[in-house]
Amino acid sequence: MGIVNATPDSFSDGGRYLDSAAAVAHARELEAEGAAILDLGGESTRPGADPVPAAEERRRVVPVIEALTAGGTRAQISIDTIKLSVAEAAVDAGASYVNDVTAFRHDPEIAGLVADRGLDCCLMHMRGEPRTMQRAPAYDDVVSDVKAFLEERMAFAIAAGVPEERIQLDPGIGFGKTVDHNVELLARLPELAALGRPLLVGVSRKSFLGRLTGREVGDRLPATLAANVLAFERGARIFRVHDVAPLRDALTVAAATVRRP
């Protein structure tokens, strides 16, 4: 899953792809590198990020989706949003996947949209909201708590008519978690894979990798590759990243090794 941030304030590449033409060109580059999904977002979810009005979010993402659809992209287009009106506009423009970091809690009617339009979706765990999620996060047991949350949200989606096979789950690395919480989630991913749905992980260039390695955001590719390869070995199957080509190479080698008899 290649990341396309049509935002001015994302933590890694904010502002680089705010222009629609730049976002389209970047998305096509990620597809050429092997991205199977293009995840387009018009509202940053970095820690401390402020909300964006729905109209502005639509203005940022809809022209990009329309251009990619008109250009005949082979990759699936995902809309990274928590707002029903944005999801509706994105789907009308050609998106077929909704990546909701609130797992349908912010706007429960998105579940109905996913069900009615036959979309794929990802349900993610997040403590609080981006503006507040990193204020002293605490859990009884982070893996058990995240697992229970994902079970409950998956049950909600299914009750709303979303087929189970269209649901993917994301433990929300970096969303209301300390460094230790993130490491614990990665170490115990098999417990989340036991839920029976494909796991999506998003660790690309994140701050906990910087805390572990001492590297600034632009120098975290090796750490990103290591974390994703370990996640793959432990059951993750979708990888949300900025750097598609190197990750595909790393996962190709990892897959060849894991699948040996």
Backbone as JSON, one array per atom type, in Angstrom:
{
  "sequence": "MGIVNATPDSFSDGGRYLDSAAAVAHARELEAEGAAILDLGGESTRPGADPVPAAEERRRVVPVIEALTAGGTRAQISIDTIKLSVAEAAVDAGASYVNDVTAFRHDPEIAGLVADRGLDCCLMHMRGEPRTMQRAPAYDDVVSDVKAFLEERMAFAIAAGVPEERIQLDPGIGFGKTVDHNVELLARLPELAALGRPLLVGVSRKSFLGRLTGREVGDRLPATLAANVLAFERGARIFRVHDVAPLRDALTVAAATVRRP",
  "N": [[0.86, -1.19, 0.0], [0.88, 1.97, -1.11], [1.66, 5.21, 0.06], [-0.01, 8.22, -0.38], [0.04, 11.4, 0.32], [-1.96, 14.02, 0.22], [-1.59, 16.54, 1.55], [-0.71, 19.39, 3.63], [0.71, 18.99, 5.93], [1.56, 16.44, 6.8], [3.64, 14.12, 8.63], [5.98, 13.19, 7.39], [6.15, 13.78, 4.57], [4.74, 16.1, 4.19], [3.1, 18.54, 2.27], [4.52, 18.11, -0.09], [2.99, 16.82, -2.0], [0.65, 18.21, -2.17], [-0.35, 19.67, -4.31], [-2.47, 18.72, -6.94], [-1.56, 17.6, -9.39], [1.05, 16.86, -8.71], [0.51, 14.94, -6.76], [-0.82, 12.99, -8.27], [1.22, 12.24, -10.06], [3.06, 11.19, -8.23], [1.59, 9.04, -7.18], [1.37, 7.44, -9.46], [4.03, 6.79, -9.8], [4.5, 5.25, -7.5], [2.79, 3.13, -8.08], [4.08, 2.09, -10.33], [6.33, 1.14, -9.08], [5.33, -1.03, -7.82], [3.14, -0.93, -6.07], [0.17, -2.28, -4.86], [-2.07, -1.15, -3.8], [-3.16, 2.17, -3.57], [-3.06, 4.58, -1.23], [-4.81, 7.28, -0.5], [-4.81, 10.35, 1.12], [-6.34, 13.26, 2.52], [-6.21, 14.56, 4.89], [-4.13, 15.05, 7.54], [-3.04, 12.6, 9.89], [-1.1, 12.7, 11.76], [0.48, 12.82, 15.04], [-0.99, 15.31, 17.05], [-2.19, 16.67, 14.96], [-4.46, 18.97, 13.41], [-8.01, 18.95, 12.74], [-9.48, 18.81, 9.4], [-11.7, 20.65, 7.37], [-14.49, 19.05, 5.78], [-15.09, 19.83, 3.13], [-12.69, 20.94, 2.22], [-11.03, 18.74, 2.42], [-12.21, 17.04, 0.51], [-11.69, 18.6, -1.74], [-8.96, 18.31, -1.98], [-8.55, 15.56, -2.5], [-10.38, 14.4, -4.38], [-9.95, 15.28, -7.16], [-7.5, 14.01, -7.64], [-8.09, 11.27, -7.44], [-9.94, 11.06, -9.51], [-8.29, 11.63, -11.73], [-6.46, 9.5, -11.6], [-8.19, 7.34, -11.96], [-9.22, 7.91, -14.52], [-6.9, 7.6, -15.92], [-6.56, 4.92, -15.98], [-5.49, 3.34, -13.86], [-4.03, 0.41, -12.45], [-3.79, -0.27, -9.85], [-5.54, -0.65, -6.75], [-7.6, 1.9, -5.45], [-7.5, 3.59, -2.48], [-9.24, 5.43, 0.0], [-8.25, 7.42, 2.55], [-9.86, 8.33, 5.15], [-12.09, 9.75, 7.65], [-14.56, 10.7, 7.32], [-17.91, 10.65, 6.2], [-18.93, 12.09, 3.93], [-16.64, 12.66, 2.49], [-15.68, 10.09, 1.95], [-17.8, 9.14, 0.36], [-17.64, 10.88, -1.89], [-15.1, 10.21, -2.8], [-15.41, 7.52, -3.48], [-17.32, 7.74, -5.5], [-15.68, 8.92, -7.34], [-13.93, 6.9, -7.96], [-12.58, 5.36, -6.04], [-12.22, 2.29, -4.18], [-11.9, 1.32, -1.7], [-11.92, 1.86, 1.76], [-10.1, 3.39, 4.18], [-10.23, 3.73, 7.41], [-9.24, 5.41, 10.15], [-10.51, 5.53, 12.55], [-12.03, 3.32, 12.72], [-14.76, 3.3, 11.94], [-15.92, 4.68, 14.05], [-15.99, 7.48, 14.29], [-17.72, 8.31, 12.24], [-20.24, 6.44, 11.96], [-21.89, 5.79, 9.79], [-20.34, 5.32, 7.6], [-19.83, 2.64, 7.51], [-22.18, 1.59, 6.42], [-22.01, 2.66, 3.84], [-19.75, 1.3, 2.88], [-20.77, -1.3, 2.94], [-23.02, -1.11, 1.2], [-21.89, -0.34, -1.25], [-20.11, -2.32, -1.87], [-17.4, -2.3, -1.02], [-13.9, -2.59, -0.04], [-12.37, -2.46, 3.22], [-10.46, -1.01, 5.9], [-10.04, -1.37, 9.32], [-8.92, 0.42, 12.01], [-7.08, 0.59, 15.09], [-7.12, 3.24, 17.35], [-6.17, 5.32, 19.99], [-8.08, 7.76, 21.39], [-7.9, 10.81, 19.57], [-6.11, 12.23, 16.74], [-5.13, 14.74, 17.7], [-4.85, 14.37, 20.42], [-3.9, 11.84, 21.0], [-1.33, 11.03, 21.81], [-0.98, 11.76, 24.42], [0.13, 10.67, 27.22], [-0.44, 7.75, 26.78], [-1.95, 4.72, 27.93], [-2.35, 1.29, 28.82], [-3.97, -1.74, 29.95], [-3.06, -4.2, 28.99], [-1.47, -3.91, 26.1], [-1.68, -5.41, 23.7], [-3.78, -7.24, 24.16], [-5.82, -5.38, 24.68], [-5.97, -3.96, 22.23], [-6.64, -6.07, 20.54], [-9.2, -6.81, 21.53], [-10.6, -4.47, 20.95], [-10.46, -4.42, 18.11], [-11.85, -6.76, 17.51], [-14.42, -6.04, 18.41], [-15.02, -3.85, 16.72], [-14.93, -5.08, 14.23], [-17.1, -6.79, 14.48], [-19.12, -4.87, 14.63], [-18.97, -3.77, 12.02], [-19.64, -6.0, 10.46], [-22.24, -6.45, 11.35], [-23.39, -4.23, 10.25], [-23.56, -4.95, 7.66], [-21.26, -5.36, 6.19], [-19.35, -7.64, 4.41], [-17.38, -10.16, 5.94], [-15.07, -10.95, 4.57], [-14.25, -8.69, 3.31], [-12.97, -7.09, 5.09], [-10.16, -5.65, 6.62], [-7.63, -5.42, 9.14], [-5.99, -3.18, 11.39], [-3.51, -2.64, 13.72], [-2.77, -0.1, 14.48], [-0.17, 1.13, 14.81], [1.74, 3.5, 16.48], [-0.4, 5.18, 16.94], [-1.58, 6.61, 19.51], [0.16, 5.24, 21.22], [3.05, 4.28, 23.13], [6.64, 3.98, 22.58], [7.35, 1.47, 23.63], [4.83, 0.22, 23.62], [4.37, 0.03, 20.84], [6.46, -1.65, 20.03], [5.8, -3.94, 21.46], [3.34, -4.63, 20.25], [4.23, -5.28, 17.63], [5.88, -7.43, 18.25], [4.06, -9.3, 19.13], [2.28, -9.82, 17.08], [1.2, -12.26, 15.98], [-0.92, -12.88, 17.73], [-2.86, -11.06, 17.04], [-3.21, -11.67, 14.38], [-4.58, -13.98, 14.7], [-7.21, -13.29, 14.74], [-8.2, -13.72, 12.27], [-8.43, -12.14, 9.99], [-6.88, -10.27, 7.3], [-3.93, -8.58, 8.29], [-3.01, -5.21, 8.43], [-0.14, -3.21, 8.52], [1.3, -0.16, 9.51], [4.14, 1.29, 9.63], [5.94, 2.94, 8.5], [8.68, 5.06, 8.46], [8.11, 6.05, 11.01], [7.95, 7.74, 14.26], [8.67, 6.16, 16.46], [10.52, 4.42, 15.41], [12.57, 6.18, 14.94], [13.14, 6.84, 17.59], [14.15, 4.42, 18.47], [16.41, 4.05, 16.86], [17.74, 6.46, 16.67], [17.62, 7.94, 14.38], [16.75, 10.53, 12.03], [13.65, 11.5, 10.36], [13.97, 11.25, 7.55], [15.89, 9.31, 7.31], [15.1, 6.76, 7.96], [14.6, 4.46, 6.5], [16.02, 1.88, 6.5], [15.26, 0.95, 9.1], [12.5, 0.92, 8.78], [12.22, -1.09, 6.81], [13.18, -3.33, 8.23], [11.3, -3.54, 10.32], [8.93, -4.05, 8.88], [9.52, -6.46, 7.55], [9.81, -8.19, 9.73], [7.21, -7.96, 10.69], [5.81, -9.14, 8.58], [6.74, -11.79, 8.79], [5.49, -12.43, 11.1], [2.83, -12.44, 10.52], [1.53, -10.23, 9.3], [0.05, -8.79, 6.34], [-0.51, -6.67, 4.64], [1.13, -3.7, 3.82], [1.7, -0.53, 4.65], [3.36, 2.0, 3.18], [5.89, 4.52, 2.49], [8.01, 4.07, 0.76], [7.97, 2.13, -1.77], [9.33, 0.38, -3.67], [11.85, -0.57, -2.41], [10.71, -1.93, -0.25], [9.19, -3.93, -1.45], [11.24, -5.51, -2.55], [12.51, -6.34, -0.17], [10.43, -7.8, 1.05], [10.01, -9.76, -0.86], [12.32, -11.34, -0.64], [12.03, -12.11, 2.04], [9.62, -13.55, 1.9], [10.35, -15.71, 0.25], [12.04, -17.04, 1.95], [10.49, -17.62, 4.25], [8.62, -19.36, 3.18], [9.96, -21.66, 2.63], [10.31, -25.26, 2.88]],
  "CA": [[0.0, 0.0, 0.0], [1.69, 3.16, -1.23], [1.08, 6.37, 0.73], [-0.09, 9.47, -1.15], [-0.47, 12.41, 1.25], [-2.32, 15.3, -0.39], [-1.73, 17.35, 2.76], [0.42, 20.29, 3.86], [1.26, 18.84, 7.28], [1.91, 15.08, 7.2], [4.9, 14.2, 9.34], [7.14, 12.84, 6.58], [6.22, 14.41, 3.25], [3.69, 17.1, 4.13], [3.27, 19.63, 1.32], [5.16, 17.71, -1.35], [2.0, 16.34, -2.96], [-0.61, 18.94, -1.99], [-0.81, 19.95, -5.66], [-3.08, 17.51, -7.49], [-0.69, 17.0, -10.4], [2.16, 16.21, -8.02], [-0.01, 13.75, -6.1], [-1.08, 11.99, -9.31], [2.51, 11.74, -10.53], [3.64, 10.35, -7.18], [0.82, 7.8, -7.14], [1.76, 6.61, -10.61], [5.37, 6.28, -9.52], [4.35, 4.17, -6.53], [2.22, 1.98, -8.79], [5.14, 1.52, -11.16], [7.25, 0.44, -8.18], [4.71, -2.27, -7.39], [2.06, -0.79, -5.1], [-1.12, -2.88, -5.23], [-3.07, -0.23, -3.3], [-2.72, 3.55, -3.4], [-3.85, 5.1, -0.12], [-4.82, 8.72, -0.68], [-5.39, 11.06, 2.25], [-6.36, 14.71, 2.46], [-6.19, 15.08, 6.25], [-3.06, 14.41, 8.28], [-3.36, 11.96, 11.17], [0.09, 12.71, 12.61], [0.18, 13.3, 16.39], [-1.19, 16.74, 17.18], [-2.77, 17.27, 13.75], [-5.78, 19.57, 13.53], [-8.98, 18.47, 11.75], [-9.64, 19.55, 8.15], [-13.1, 20.64, 6.94], [-14.77, 18.04, 4.75], [-15.02, 20.41, 1.79], [-11.28, 21.07, 1.86], [-10.52, 17.38, 2.23], [-12.69, 16.6, -0.8], [-10.97, 19.36, -2.78], [-7.6, 17.78, -2.1], [-8.42, 14.17, -2.93], [-11.23, 13.95, -5.49], [-9.31, 15.4, -8.48], [-6.43, 13.01, -7.77], [-8.73, 9.98, -7.72], [-10.51, 11.14, -10.86], [-7.21, 11.54, -12.71], [-5.92, 8.14, -11.58], [-9.2, 6.47, -12.56], [-9.25, 8.19, -15.96], [-5.67, 7.1, -16.51], [-6.57, 3.46, -16.04], [-4.59, 2.72, -12.88], [-4.3, -0.99, -12.11], [-3.81, -0.38, -8.39], [-6.78, -0.3, -6.06], [-7.51, 3.22, -4.85], [-8.03, 3.65, -1.12], [-9.41, 6.77, 0.57], [-7.92, 7.46, 3.98], [-10.72, 9.38, 5.7], [-13.03, 9.38, 8.7], [-15.78, 11.46, 7.06], [-18.79, 10.02, 5.23], [-19.05, 12.85, 2.68], [-15.38, 12.49, 1.76], [-15.66, 8.72, 1.45], [-18.77, 9.06, -0.74], [-17.1, 11.57, -3.06], [-13.96, 9.44, -3.28], [-15.92, 6.3, -4.13], [-17.92, 8.17, -6.76], [-14.59, 9.25, -8.26], [-13.23, 5.7, -8.37], [-11.99, 4.58, -4.95], [-12.98, 1.08, -3.85], [-11.36, 0.87, -0.41], [-11.98, 2.91, 2.76], [-9.17, 3.2, 5.28], [-10.78, 4.6, 8.45], [-8.4, 5.26, 11.34], [-11.36, 5.43, 13.73], [-12.78, 2.06, 12.63], [-16.19, 3.64, 11.84], [-16.44, 5.3, 15.28], [-16.25, 8.9, 14.07], [-18.92, 8.42, 11.4], [-20.67, 5.04, 11.79], [-22.58, 5.54, 8.53], [-19.38, 4.85, 6.59], [-20.0, 1.18, 7.41], [-23.25, 1.36, 5.46], [-21.48, 2.95, 2.51], [-18.89, 0.17, 2.51], [-21.63, -2.45, 2.67], [-23.9, -0.88, 0.04], [-21.12, -0.18, -2.49], [-19.24, -3.47, -2.08], [-16.03, -1.82, -0.89], [-13.01, -3.14, 0.97], [-12.13, -1.47, 4.27], [-9.52, -1.31, 6.97], [-10.45, -0.86, 10.62], [-7.69, 0.64, 12.76], [-7.16, 0.99, 16.48], [-6.49, 4.49, 17.76], [-6.59, 5.83, 21.29], [-8.41, 9.18, 21.29], [-7.86, 11.37, 18.24], [-4.74, 12.66, 16.48], [-4.69, 15.88, 18.52], [-4.66, 14.01, 21.83], [-3.62, 10.41, 21.18], [-0.03, 10.75, 22.42], [-0.93, 12.28, 25.78], [0.24, 9.62, 28.24], [-1.23, 6.54, 26.49], [-1.78, 3.63, 28.89], [-3.19, 0.11, 28.58], [-3.75, -2.87, 30.86], [-2.16, -5.0, 28.16], [-1.74, -3.24, 24.83], [-2.09, -6.35, 22.66], [-5.13, -7.72, 24.49], [-6.76, -4.28, 24.51], [-6.14, -3.71, 20.8], [-7.37, -7.21, 19.96], [-10.6, -6.71, 21.9], [-11.16, -3.35, 20.19], [-10.63, -4.82, 16.71], [-12.96, -7.73, 17.47], [-15.68, -5.3, 18.55], [-15.27, -3.05, 15.52], [-15.24, -5.99, 13.14], [-18.48, -7.22, 14.71], [-19.97, -3.74, 14.24], [-19.0, -3.68, 10.56], [-20.39, -7.14, 9.93], [-23.65, -6.19, 11.67], [-23.85, -3.19, 9.32], [-23.69, -5.53, 6.33], [-19.98, -5.51, 5.5], [-18.9, -9.03, 4.45], [-16.12, -10.33, 6.69], [-13.92, -11.07, 3.67], [-13.84, -7.37, 2.83], [-12.44, -6.35, 6.22], [-8.78, -5.78, 7.05], [-7.46, -4.87, 10.48], [-4.74, -2.46, 11.59], [-3.33, -2.39, 15.16], [-2.57, 1.32, 14.74], [1.16, 1.43, 15.32], [1.99, 4.92, 16.59], [-1.63, 5.93, 17.19], [-1.89, 6.47, 20.92], [1.03, 4.21, 21.8], [4.44, 4.6, 23.39], [7.59, 3.12, 21.87], [7.21, 0.1, 24.15], [3.57, -0.34, 23.11], [4.54, -0.31, 19.43], [7.33, -2.82, 19.95], [5.02, -5.08, 21.96], [2.4, -5.02, 19.21], [4.95, -5.96, 16.56], [6.38, -8.71, 18.76], [2.96, -10.24, 19.38], [1.33, -9.78, 15.97], [0.42, -13.49, 15.78], [-2.15, -12.86, 18.52], [-3.84, -10.3, 16.28], [-3.49, -12.45, 13.17], [-5.53, -15.04, 15.07], [-8.57, -12.81, 14.49], [-8.62, -14.33, 11.01], [-8.5, -11.19, 8.88], [-5.55, -9.76, 6.94], [-3.43, -7.48, 9.11], [-2.28, -4.12, 7.8], [0.73, -2.49, 9.43], [1.82, 1.11, 9.01], [5.27, 1.7, 10.48], [6.89, 3.62, 7.63], [9.36, 6.28, 8.91], [7.45, 6.59, 12.2], [8.83, 8.31, 15.28], [9.22, 5.14, 17.35], [11.74, 3.91, 14.76], [13.58, 7.18, 15.23], [13.53, 6.71, 18.99], [14.96, 3.2, 18.62], [17.66, 4.1, 16.09], [18.37, 7.78, 16.69], [17.61, 8.5, 13.02], [15.71, 11.48, 11.66], [12.6, 10.9, 9.55], [14.43, 10.91, 6.2], [16.91, 8.26, 7.36], [14.52, 5.61, 8.65], [14.24, 3.37, 5.59], [16.45, 0.56, 7.0], [14.42, 0.55, 10.23], [11.18, 0.61, 8.21], [12.31, -2.39, 6.16], [13.32, -4.36, 9.26], [10.02, -3.68, 11.03], [7.94, -4.66, 8.0], [9.88, -7.86, 7.32], [9.44, -8.92, 10.94], [5.75, -8.01, 10.72], [5.4, -10.17, 7.61], [7.05, -13.11, 9.35], [4.58, -12.66, 12.21], [1.46, -12.56, 10.08], [0.99, -9.09, 8.56], [-0.04, -9.06, 4.91], [-0.59, -5.4, 3.9], [2.19, -2.87, 4.37], [1.48, 0.85, 4.22], [4.72, 2.54, 3.17], [6.27, 5.59, 1.57], [9.05, 3.58, -0.15], [7.4, 0.86, -2.23], [10.28, -0.51, -4.34], [12.71, -1.3, -1.5], [9.95, -2.85, 0.58], [8.86, -5.11, -2.26], [12.44, -6.35, -2.6], [12.71, -6.95, 1.14], [9.39, -8.8, 1.29], [10.24, -10.88, -1.79], [13.32, -12.21, -0.01], [11.44, -12.68, 3.25], [8.63, -14.55, 1.53], [11.05, -16.89, -0.25], [12.62, -17.73, 3.1], [9.44, -18.13, 5.11], [7.88, -20.42, 2.51], [10.77, -22.87, 2.44], [9.82, -26.36, 3.71]],
  "C": [[0.89, 1.24, 0.0], [0.96, 4.38, -0.69], [1.14, 7.59, -0.19], [-0.76, 10.51, -0.24], [-0.71, 13.73, 0.51], [-2.61, 16.29, 0.73], [-0.53, 18.29, 2.88], [1.2, 19.95, 5.12], [1.49, 17.4, 7.72], [3.34, 15.05, 7.71], [6.12, 13.97, 8.46], [7.26, 13.64, 5.3], [5.16, 15.49, 3.08], [4.02, 18.25, 3.18], [3.84, 19.23, -0.01], [4.14, 17.36, -2.41], [0.64, 17.0, -2.75], [-1.2, 19.34, -3.34], [-1.3, 18.67, -6.3], [-2.18, 16.83, -8.51], [0.48, 16.28, -9.77], [1.71, 14.93, -7.35], [-0.27, 12.64, -7.12], [0.24, 11.39, -9.8], [3.16, 10.82, -9.5], [2.9, 9.01, -7.1], [1.2, 6.87, -8.28], [3.15, 6.04, -10.43], [5.31, 5.11, -8.53], [3.76, 2.92, -7.18], [3.27, 1.3, -9.65], [6.14, 0.73, -10.33], [6.63, -0.83, -7.62], [3.62, -2.14, -6.34], [0.78, -1.41, -5.64], [-2.28, -2.0, -4.81], [-2.43, 1.14, -3.18], [-3.63, 4.19, -2.35], [-3.74, 6.62, -0.11], [-5.51, 9.39, 0.51], [-5.3, 12.55, 2.1], [-6.39, 15.36, 3.82], [-5.11, 14.33, 7.02], [-3.58, 13.78, 9.56], [-2.11, 11.86, 12.04], [-0.31, 13.17, 14.02], [0.09, 14.82, 16.44], [-1.86, 17.41, 16.0], [-4.17, 17.82, 14.04], [-6.72, 19.0, 12.46], [-9.03, 19.39, 10.53], [-11.12, 19.53, 7.78], [-13.32, 19.66, 5.79], [-14.64, 18.6, 3.35], [-13.57, 20.54, 1.32], [-10.66, 19.7, 1.61], [-10.95, 16.83, 0.87], [-11.93, 17.31, -1.92], [-9.57, 18.79, -3.02], [-7.56, 16.41, -2.77], [-9.21, 13.81, -4.18], [-10.57, 14.13, -6.85], [-8.19, 14.38, -8.7], [-7.03, 11.65, -8.12], [-9.31, 9.97, -9.12], [-9.42, 10.98, -11.92], [-6.63, 10.13, -12.76], [-6.89, 7.17, -12.25], [-9.25, 6.66, -14.07], [-8.02, 7.65, -16.65], [-5.55, 5.6, -16.52], [-5.61, 2.8, -15.08], [-5.01, 1.28, -12.59], [-4.37, -1.19, -10.6], [-5.2, -0.04, -7.86], [-6.58, 1.05, -5.38], [-8.23, 3.21, -3.51], [-8.17, 5.11, -0.71], [-9.2, 6.67, 2.08], [-8.7, 8.63, 4.58], [-11.58, 8.83, 6.81], [-14.4, 10.02, 8.46], [-16.61, 10.81, 5.95], [-18.8, 10.78, 3.91], [-17.79, 12.73, 1.84], [-15.31, 11.09, 1.16], [-16.61, 8.56, 0.26], [-18.22, 9.7, -2.01], [-15.93, 10.79, -3.66], [-14.41, 8.18, -4.02], [-16.58, 6.65, -5.46], [-16.85, 8.48, -7.8], [-13.78, 8.03, -8.68], [-12.56, 4.9, -7.27], [-12.87, 3.37, -4.64], [-12.56, 0.5, -2.5], [-11.43, 2.07, 0.53], [-11.07, 2.54, 3.92], [-9.54, 4.2, 6.37], [-10.01, 4.39, 9.75], [-9.21, 5.24, 12.62], [-12.2, 4.15, 13.72], [-14.29, 2.28, 12.7], [-16.76, 4.22, 13.14], [-16.79, 6.77, 15.06], [-17.54, 9.11, 13.29], [-19.42, 7.01, 11.09], [-21.33, 4.76, 10.45], [-21.63, 5.13, 7.41], [-19.5, 3.34, 6.43], [-21.09, 0.83, 6.41], [-22.81, 1.62, 4.04], [-20.62, 1.79, 2.02], [-19.73, -1.04, 2.14], [-22.41, -2.28, 1.38], [-23.11, -0.85, -1.28], [-20.14, -1.33, -2.73], [-17.76, -3.13, -1.99], [-15.23, -2.7, 0.06], [-12.78, -2.05, 2.02], [-11.06, -1.96, 5.23], [-10.0, -0.61, 8.23], [-9.21, -0.77, 11.51], [-7.97, 1.01, 14.21], [-6.44, 2.32, 16.69], [-7.05, 4.89, 19.11], [-6.84, 7.32, 21.15], [-8.48, 9.64, 19.85], [-6.46, 11.93, 18.0], [-4.25, 13.81, 17.37], [-4.29, 15.47, 19.93], [-4.07, 12.63, 22.05], [-2.29, 10.11, 21.87], [0.12, 11.35, 23.82], [-1.02, 11.12, 26.78], [-0.62, 8.39, 27.94], [-0.91, 5.42, 27.47], [-2.78, 2.51, 28.59], [-2.98, -0.89, 29.71], [-2.77, -3.84, 30.22], [-2.43, -4.55, 26.73], [-2.24, -4.21, 23.76], [-3.51, -6.87, 22.93], [-6.17, -6.62, 24.29], [-7.03, -3.98, 23.04], [-6.93, -4.84, 20.15], [-8.85, -7.13, 20.27], [-11.29, -5.59, 21.12], [-11.43, -3.78, 18.75], [-11.74, -5.86, 16.56], [-14.31, -7.01, 17.52], [-16.0, -4.51, 17.3], [-15.56, -3.93, 14.31], [-16.68, -6.49, 13.27], [-19.45, -6.11, 14.32], [-20.1, -3.66, 12.72], [-19.83, -4.8, 9.95], [-21.89, -6.95, 10.17], [-24.24, -5.13, 10.75], [-23.93, -3.68, 7.88], [-22.4, -5.68, 5.56], [-19.56, -6.98, 5.55], [-17.54, -9.14, 5.13], [-14.92, -10.36, 5.77], [-13.46, -9.74, 3.1], [-13.2, -6.51, 3.92], [-10.97, -6.68, 6.44], [-8.62, -5.03, 8.36], [-6.07, -4.29, 10.65], [-4.59, -2.17, 13.08], [-3.02, -0.93, 15.49], [-1.24, 1.64, 15.39], [1.36, 2.96, 15.33], [0.77, 5.78, 16.88], [-2.06, 5.74, 18.64], [-1.11, 5.36, 21.58], [2.42, 4.79, 22.09], [5.34, 3.72, 22.53], [7.44, 1.68, 22.33], [5.92, -0.55, 23.67], [3.72, -0.8, 21.66], [5.38, -1.57, 19.26], [6.58, -4.07, 20.41], [4.01, -5.56, 20.92], [3.09, -5.76, 18.08], [5.44, -7.33, 17.01], [5.28, -9.76, 18.87], [1.89, -10.19, 18.3], [0.58, -11.1, 15.75], [-0.88, -13.53, 16.58], [-3.25, -12.08, 17.81], [-4.19, -11.01, 14.97], [-4.5, -13.55, 13.45], [-6.98, -14.59, 14.92], [-9.09, -13.27, 13.13], [-8.78, -13.4, 9.83], [-7.11, -10.68, 8.56], [-5.17, -8.56, 7.81], [-2.68, -6.48, 8.25], [-1.4, -3.47, 8.86], [1.24, -1.23, 8.75], [2.9, 1.61, 9.95], [6.21, 2.65, 9.75], [7.37, 4.96, 8.21], [8.85, 6.82, 10.24], [8.43, 6.91, 13.32], [9.4, 7.25, 16.2], [10.46, 4.5, 16.75], [12.88, 4.89, 14.97], [14.06, 7.1, 16.66], [14.44, 5.49, 19.2], [16.33, 3.33, 17.99], [18.41, 5.42, 16.21], [18.37, 8.47, 15.34], [16.48, 9.5, 12.84], [14.79, 10.85, 10.61], [13.08, 10.48, 8.16], [15.43, 9.78, 6.15], [16.4, 6.99, 8.02], [14.13, 4.46, 7.73], [14.75, 2.02, 6.1], [15.59, 0.06, 8.16], [13.02, 0.17, 9.75], [11.18, -0.77, 7.58], [12.37, -3.51, 7.19], [11.98, -4.61, 9.95], [8.98, -4.38, 10.17], [8.26, -6.12, 7.71], [9.52, -8.7, 8.54], [7.92, -9.02, 11.06], [5.21, -9.06, 9.76], [5.6, -11.57, 8.19], [6.06, -13.47, 10.45], [3.11, -12.54, 11.82], [0.86, -11.38, 9.35], [1.01, -9.37, 7.07], [-0.23, -7.8, 4.06], [0.35, -4.43, 4.6], [2.06, -1.47, 3.8], [2.8, 1.6, 4.33], [4.86, 3.72, 2.22], [7.18, 5.07, 0.45], [8.68, 2.18, -0.65], [8.46, -0.09, -2.77], [11.19, -1.25, -3.37], [11.94, -2.28, -0.62], [9.56, -4.1, -0.2], [10.06, -6.04, -2.35], [12.64, -7.08, -1.27], [11.69, -8.05, 1.41], [9.52, -9.99, 0.35], [11.24, -11.86, -1.2], [12.75, -12.88, 1.23], [10.45, -13.79, 2.92], [9.28, -15.84, 1.02], [11.62, -17.71, 0.89], [11.55, -18.37, 3.96], [8.76, -19.34, 4.5], [8.7, -21.68, 2.26], [10.25, -23.98, 3.35], [10.65, -26.54, 4.97]]
}
